[in-house]
Amino acid sequence: MPAENLALEQYQNTVEGPVVQARCVLCHVNGGASGNTRLVFTAGDGQAATNYSVLQNFVATVDDGDALVLSKTQGGALHQGGAVFGTTTTEFMALESVLQLLTGNSENNTKVAMFDQVENAPPADTLRRAALILAGRLPTAQELAATQTETQLKASLRGLMAGEGFHQFLIRGANDRLLTDAFNQELNLDVIEPNASFYPTLAAKFVTANQQGEREDFYGNYYRQLRYGVAQAPLELIAYVVENDRPYTEVLTADYTLANSALAQVYNADWDNLFTADDDFSIFKVVQNRGQVLHDGEFSSEFIEGVGSVIDSHGAFVEYPHAGVLNEPAFLNRYPTTDTNRNRARARWTFYHFLGVDIEKSAARTNDPEALADTNNPTMNNANCTVCHIAMDPVAGAFQNYGDEGLYRNSWGGLDALPRVYKDGDLYERGDTWFRDVRAPGFGVLAAPSDGVYSRANSLQWLAQQIVADERFAEAAIKFWWPAVMAEELIEAPEALEDANYAEQLAAFDAQNTFIQTLADDFRVGINGGAAYNLKDMLVEMLMSPWFRAQQSTAPLEQNQRVMLAGVGTGRLLTPEELEAKTSALLGYAWGESEAPWLLDNHYTQLLDRYLIYYGGMDSFGITSRARELNTLMSNVALTQAVSVACGAVVLDFNRTPAPSLFSMVDRYVTPVSHGSALAAVTGTATAASSEHMLSVGIPAGEQRLNLRFANPHWDGDLQEGTNLIITSVQIRNSSGAVVLDLAGDALSAVDGVIFTTNDQGNPTGGRFYDNAAAAYTGTILWSGGVSIPVVLPADDNYTVSVAAWRRNVPGYPVNMVVSVDALAPYSQSAGEQLLREQLVRLHQLFLGQALSTDSLEIEASYQLLVDTWQWRQANMPERAYDWETEGCDIPIPNWWQQDWTSELADTRYMQGTWISMLIYFMTDYHYLHE
């Protein structure tokens, strides 16, 4: 059969019905949204031959017409209808086959296996990332133990979706789209305003506050909490639906709202049965809005300057026709309308958030001067305008009852929300609720009904039902939550065939769109047999996908695949909120965390309250999108955070944490040369009453150093004296009890090779001690620092070191001594080296999510840095965790600087300062800032 005949036959059998009549003629017909394009079909039965000729003529007369058709079918090349069929669908492959027969071109196939040779992160790694993002914490040991397989991973991921961390994830993710938190920032809240008198309870509270001279308190406390309640209500509604496993459709169809204590009062909710006096502003409960009145014939009020609106009378409270998020006052006020906008902004964002359609990108804006000068009602008559308005304006009409700021039927008389300038014109007729010179309220080809269930008074409820019944709603839900999970915006279809990497970008767009469509199909009916529209199940599938988990390739990838995979999988930049949650989970506190009476939540942190915008965050008002890549300013903020918290974290973990969460493998005295060490509390008070302190440790044969350090020297300003440590004898025995070293305390300074530490002036910090009571030298005194004694051991053995010592001055203040046996230099395979490597393995796991061995290249590099830092601090720094002249330290304890931290900040082995530097290293690593 000739190719042309075969093409016609295949077209009739596989393309005309399922492709052209099912999808294309919805727009590409005379009078349709795309009726003015180069590809216009005829709708109806028996049109196969006609439509085949149209397609045949298009590919014959348009350069690369076949590629353009396929590209637009996938959503590319500025196709205003978006993605119609993915490359893996039978419809796309049928169309592709016909085009190949028509053109003889077999190179049309643009399918690229995006995730071929790409390996997902293992279950434990995926659980860690998901826990930090969804729950704001690290997974527990029990959760990790229960997550060994893919099936177990699904269950563990689902288990993360509870608690305050998950609630905040939902609130944050929803606000990133709806932006209603702007009212908690600088954006004016006009929809529920004390002077407006549409909410009598609020107006009365305002009047009373003014009359009692409490206006400042009203705005600073009550109204501030009310604003928070209004701003958060749509976000809390979404969270409530998700957390309670209600169908996600309810975010639009809910006949209720969520309100905090202040807002519930204004809504005339049953406050006494919902709230208690102890419930703060952040507690939200399910209510209905029964607090608004209309400015109708029964309404009477007087506005008194400096007092407010004194309402004398009003009619019944409005039975607010809740339509989920769509008529939340904050949503309506966040996207206000004007006399000329006519709810189109609200329609635009409704399409975007809940149908996944960006109307502003659905068609190119014309630059034709004649079209731009058209004044003959262009939104109804000019094809350059109707291409968008034919879909947008009916939805705008469904918002007909809500005025500029979002109040229900706020026009005088209480019958509509039409602006006065329109009602004073010729078109308005009494009883109208919508403009007569635009399309009537509706959705698509459907008109909003008045059927006893729905009417003009609740047309938005009808619209909500139409949206959730539309197949695009499920896809839009996935798109809505995509940035919150993946920390990437959706891939946009490329616009021009000649663009660089067009095929790769279109293939990535198609792969993502196919994944979304497939997941949406399951979401509608219930994922894996679960309930329909369960968002938690949908989130699990997103987290299980390679879009979240892709980690590494199993073989070198071609350039086109690398382009497609850009920004996919692991390595997402943490948001400021996520980074702070991670830091808090690891350290036990956030950077600069403190009480803040000037803030509504009384909680201040540096990252979220001072550096939020600097670190790529958003305020929902001036900044409405997040930075997705680290820049220089953000890097400086990350470094500042690390420098600010590291000292406190190290000092607290080593000294004041009952069970250290970070340094569980070492104490503050383990160094790269340690064979063993012990901290001793010296209690003796005279030479004859010295206390004995012992250290048992395995030591290799050869020359070593016995180091005795005064751990916590202290000067008492009131007594004008400092504590002293006096060593009276040193002895070392082998495992058989034989003495291999026996030194009197006063003989230490005479040992060949002995080294005393020196102070800032270069003077020794110790020496022989003359005991006046005994009238003789009886030991070695240390005012600070320590003494290092060379010893040569005959064999590898377990040795016992005994040191007798006593303390004097500042009675009651503890005197501690560190006894250690050390190798002469690092990299001598000391016990300390092994412990430090094991500790580094733990820190790599905790901070960076890396599972390493003690001899891995990463640990070798980290250990080299640790050794270099330790040696530099020994040579350049005082024996304190930080040098107050060149370094800073902030302990997260109120007024900590007024307390005595001498012991905790002492660093005789220079390891606290070294670990502080290492923590800064970890907290500025790519894998700390990304997950």
Secondary structure, DSSP 8 states (H G I E B T S, - for coil): --HHHHHHHHIIIIIIIIIIITTGGGTSBTTSTTTTSS--B--STT-HHHHHHHHHHHHHHSTTHHHHHHHHHTT-TT-TT-----TTSHHHHHHHHHHHHHH----------TTTTEEE--HHHHHHHHIIIIISS---HHHHHT-SSHHHHHHHHHHTS-HHHHHHHHHHHHHHHH-GGGGGTT----SS-TTT-SSHHHHHHHHHHHHTT-HHHIIIIIHHHHHHHHHHHHHHHHHHHHHTT--TTHHHH-S-EEE-HHHHHHTT--HHHH--TT--TT--EEE--------STT-EEEEETTTEEEEEE----------GGGG-HHHHHHS---TTTTTHHHHHHHHHHHH---GGGSS-----HHHHT--S-HHHH-HHHHHHHHHHHHHHHHTTTB-SSS-BT-STTSS----HHHHTSSS--TT--S-TTS--SEETTEE---SSS--GGGHHHHHHHHHHHSHHHHHHHHHHHHHHHHSS--------TTSTTHHHHHHHHHHHHHHHHHHHHHHHH-GGG--TT-HHHHHHHHHHSHHHHEEEESS---HHHHHHTTT-SS--B--HHHHHHHHHHHHSS-TT-EE-TTSTTSEE-HHHHTSTTTTT---SSS--S---S--HHHHHHHHHHHHHHHHHHHHHHHHT-SS-SS--S--TT--TTEEEEEEEEE---SGGG-EEEEEEEEE-SEEEEEEEEES---EETTTTEE-EEEEEEEEEE-TTS-EEEEEEGGGGGGSTT-EE-B-TTS-BSEEEEEETTTTEEEEEEESSSEEEEEEEESSSEEEEEEEEEEEESSTTS-EEEEEEEE-SSSSS--HHHHHHHHHHHHHHHHHH-----TTSHHHHHHHHHHHHHHHHHHHHS-SBSS-TTT-----SSTTGGGS--HHHHB-TTSHHHHHHHHHHHHHTSHHHHB-
